[in-house]
Amino acid sequence: MSLKKFIVKIFLFLLIVTVSQALIVQPDAENTSFPEKDLLDKYLAQKTEIIYFGDSSLYYSPANELDRRTIPDRMRAILQNHSVGEIYYPAYHTEVYQAFCEYIVKKENKPLIIIIPINLRS
């Protein structure tokens, strides 16, 4: 068998495997469960007005910080007449926030405000 035929066969095999996987394994956010999505569903069911998305920087504060509350905790203290929910996890980024927002759009109950942090380093 020539090298050219071998390369064509490998390419076709990889193409078939890739297409098959794409058809068989499709992510289904509606039926997938993980703690942050479950928490978001809880907030939506409770008609939470403000949802604050964040990453690990949301709950990290230096040891010498006098007020170690998270931004959502501070918001709750200031906006006592409004409900504030927080969804955060290490390494969350804009694509994750976008997926959450696309999920929220499909739901009946939606927050009035969604806050997404801006990371100038990314």
SULDA-V172010 format. One record per helix or strand of 3 or more residues. SS is the DSSP state (helix for helix, strand for strand). FROM is the first residue (numbers start at 1). TO is the last residue. If there is no record, write none. Layout:
ss: (SS	SS)
from: (FROM	FROM)
to: (TO	TO)
This chain:
ss: (helix	helix	strand	helix	helix	strand	helix	strand)
from: (3	35	50	56	71	84	94	113)
to: (24	45	54	58	78	88	105	115)
